[in-house]
C-alpha cells in the first residue's frame, strides 16, 4: 500500500520532468544576427548555445513573456 511519501515522490518526479521539458534545446548553426531585433549576437553566446537565434535581451524578454509578464 502506498503511503504519503510515495505520493510525494511521484509529485516531485513529475515536477522535475515538467521543468526539464521546459528548457529549450538548441541544435544547428547559431545565427549571427538576432531574429528578434536584428542586432549581432555575441560570439560567446553563439558558441555556448549551439543554434541560438536570439540575443540575450530578446531571449530574456521572450522568457518573461512565456511566464505571462506583459511589460518590463
Secondary structure, DSSP 8 states (H G I E B T S, - for coil): ---HHHHHHHHHHHHHHHHHHTS----S---SB-TTT--B--HHHHHHSTT--S-HHHHHHHHHHHTT----
